[in-house]
Amino acid sequence: MRNPLQLFFRDLMTMRNHGTAAREQLATVYMQALLGQEPPPFDQSVMHTLLYHG
């Protein structure tokens, strides 16, 4: 990739979709699972990254 704009966009998307970008939401779901609570309903319209739903 030689286009600087394409490199910039790729880097932004990588940061946005990284798991640590959603640490608070993931921690909530993890704690609910540990406490035996039902997970939140899956709603594809609120997908924020490729790694989690919140």
C-alpha positions as CSV (number, residue, x, y, z in Angstrom):
1,M,0.0,0.0,0.0
2,R,1.5,3.2,-1.1
3,N,-1.4,5.5,-0.6
4,P,-1.1,7.3,2.7
5,L,-4.8,7.8,3.0
6,Q,-5.4,4.1,2.6
7,L,-2.8,3.4,5.3
8,F,-4.4,5.9,7.6
9,F,-7.8,4.5,7.1
10,R,-6.6,0.9,7.7
11,D,-4.9,2.0,11.0
12,L,-8.0,3.7,12.2
13,M,-10.2,0.7,11.5
14,T,-7.7,-1.6,13.3
15,M,-7.8,0.6,16.4
16,R,-11.6,0.8,16.3
17,N,-12.1,-2.9,16.0
18,H,-9.4,-3.9,18.5
19,G,-10.7,-5.7,21.6
20,T,-9.2,-3.3,24.0
21,A,-11.3,-0.5,22.5
22,A,-14.4,-2.2,24.2
23,R,-12.9,-3.2,27.5
24,E,-15.8,-1.8,29.6
25,Q,-18.5,-3.5,27.5
26,L,-16.6,-6.8,27.5
27,A,-16.0,-6.7,31.2
28,T,-19.8,-6.3,31.8
29,V,-20.7,-9.3,29.7
30,Y,-17.9,-11.3,31.3
31,M,-19.1,-10.5,34.8
32,Q,-22.7,-11.4,33.9
33,A,-21.5,-14.8,32.7
34,L,-19.5,-15.4,35.9
35,L,-22.5,-14.5,38.0
36,G,-24.8,-16.8,36.0
37,Q,-26.9,-14.0,34.5
38,E,-28.4,-14.2,31.0
39,P,-26.3,-12.5,28.4
40,P,-27.7,-9.4,26.7
41,P,-29.9,-10.1,23.7
42,F,-28.0,-10.0,20.4
43,D,-29.1,-7.1,18.3
44,Q,-27.1,-6.7,15.1
45,S,-28.2,-3.1,14.7
46,V,-26.0,-2.0,17.7
47,M,-22.8,-3.8,16.6
48,H,-20.0,-1.5,17.4
49,T,-17.0,-3.6,16.4
50,L,-16.4,-7.0,15.0
51,L,-15.4,-8.4,18.4
52,Y,-18.4,-7.7,20.6
53,H,-22.0,-6.6,20.7
54,G,-23.2,-4.1,23.2
